[in-house]
Amino acid sequence: MKQDPVPASDAIGRLAQEFGKLPGIGPKSAQRITFHLLRAPEERARSLAEALLSLKQKVTLCSACCNVTESDPCPICRNSQREVNQVCIVEQPQDILALEHTGVYKGLYHVLHGAISPTEGIGADNIRIRELLARLQGNTVKEVILATNTNLEGEQTAMYLSRVIAPLGIRVTRLARGLPFGTELEYADDVTLTRAFEGRQEF
């Protein structure tokens, strides 16, 4: 006869439930992480808790590019060695990490924090497009590189941005099709990203 599982304490159940809300972590993984922390020294659990609190308390958005940062402006925006006449538009902060890892791009960035998705009720006003257009006023930026993801939402966002930026007289390019459709930028390898950058085309 199958026995009922031993009930977990409220503390264990609550923590496992919270871990289960994280992307890519299912119920089993959430339980494993919870019991790992239960067995770990108290200092490790305390260190994790302090790191989480620090993340929420210290990290803010760069007033220029909307990237996550602990200082404003962010290190990329205040780097005098960057090319200020190029702005690469990405959907999420982690996309910048992927592109910076290649070392091929030396310009500035702008983070949208999402993509246009009518099915999910996300329009142009729900992402950081207003801040982008404010940056593009004037004569400093000569090229905008659209590096949104190669999925339906990313393509919709790229088309919209192309329409609103083109009247400003700024060159608009798109990463080359070395990126397969459906690829998220943060998961693309360095060689693919480098070729996509080098082969970018007028949009």
N, C-alpha and C positions, 0 to 999 in steps of 0.2 A: 504494500500500500504506500502510495506517494505521500511523503510528509510535507506539511506546509513549511515554507521557508521561515527561517528565524527572523523575526521582525527586527529591523534596524532601529537604533535610537533616533530621536527627533533630530539631533545634531548631525548624525551621519546622513539621514534621509534628506535633510535640508541642503547640505553641502553637495550631495550627489545630484540633487535636483538642479542646483545652480550651475554646476559643471555641465549638466546635460543641455543647458540652454545655449552653450557655446557652439559655434559652427564646427562641424566635423566631429563632434563628440556625441556618441550614442549612449544609451543607458548603461551598457556594460563598461565602456571606457570611463564613464563618469564614476561608476562604483570603484573601478580599479584605482583611479586617481585619488578618490576619497580615502580608501583604505591605505593607500601608500602614504598619504599625509598623516593618517592616524598613527601609523607605525613610525613615522619619521620623528626626529628630535623636535621639541617645541620651537627651537630657534629657527628651523627651516619653515615651519608654518607661520611663525611671526614675521620672518623675512618676506614670505610671499604676500602676507596681508599688508605689510608696509609698502611693498612695491606696487600693489594694486591701488592703495590710497594715494601714493605719490603720483601715479599715472593720472588719476582724476584731478588731483589738486594742482599739479605743476604744468601739465601739457595744455597748450592753448593753440589757437590758429594764428599763423602769420598774417599780419594785416595786409601784406602785399600779395602773396601767392596762395593763401589759404591752406598751406601745408601745416601739418602738426609740428609744434616746436615748443621748446621751453624758454626761448628767447625771441623777442620780436624787434626787428625782422629776423627771419630764420637764417641759419648759416649760409644757405645757398643764395638767398636774396642779398645778403650783405657782403658776399664775396666779390671783390672788385675785379677778379680775374674772369668772371662769367661774362658771356656775350649778352648784353642787355637788349640787343635788337631782335632776339629770338625768344619766343615763348612757346613752350611745349605744353599742351593741354592734356591732362590725364584725369581719369575718373576718381581714383583713390590715392591716398598718400603712399600706400605700399607699391604703387606703380612707379613712383619716383625711385624707390630703392632698387627696383629691377633695372631701370634705365641707367641709374648712376653706376651700377655694378659693371656695366659694359664699358664705361669710360669714353664712349663715342660722342656724347652730347655735352656741349659746354655752355649752353644758354640757360635761360630761366624757365620756371615752370608755373603752371596754374592748376590747382586741384579743384575739380567740380564737386567732389563729395557725392557722386551719384551719376545717373544717366537718365535721360528722358525716357519715360516708360508710361504711356497712356493707360495700359492695362492695369498698372499698379497705382495710378493716380499721381504720377510724378511728372510734373511739367517743367518748363524752363525756369519758372519762378521758384521752384523747390530746390534747385542746385545753384552753385556759385557762378552763374552766368552774368548777373548784374555787376558783380565785383570785377569780372574779367573785362567787360566792356568799359568800365571806368578806367582800368589800367591801360587800355588801348587808345584812349584819347591822347592826342598829341602826335608827335612825329618820331618817337623813340623806337617803337617796335616795327620792324620791317617784315617779319615772317612769323606766322602762327602755325605751329605743327600740331595737327590733330592726332593724338595718340590714344583715343578712346578704344575700348575693347572691340574686337571684330565679331560682335554678335548683333542681334537686331537692335537692342537698345543703344549700343555704341554707335551703330551706323546712323540711327535716327538722330542722335545727339550731334554727330559730326556734320550731318546735312544741315541741321538747324544752325549750328555755329557758322558754317560756311556762308549761309544766307545772310546772317546778321553782321559778319565781319567783312565780307567782300566790299560793301559800300564804303568802308573806311579806307580803301586803297591799300590794304595790307595783303601781302602774299599769303595764301592759305594752302598748305600742303598736308598730305595724309601719308602715314607710314605705308610702305610698300606691302604688297600682298604676300610677302614671305611669311606673314602670320596667318595661319589657317583660320577659316571662319569659325567663330565660336570660342577662339582662344582668349583667355584673360591675360592681360599684359604681365601681371606679376608672376605667372607660371611659365612664361616663355624663356627659352635659354638665351645665353649671351650672344651666340652666333646669329640666331634668328633675329633678335632685336637689333643687332648691329647692321645686318643686311637690310632690315626694314627701314632703319634710319637713313642709311646711305642711299637707298633706292627710293626715297620718298618722292611723291609726285604731286603736281598741282591738283587741287581738289575741285 
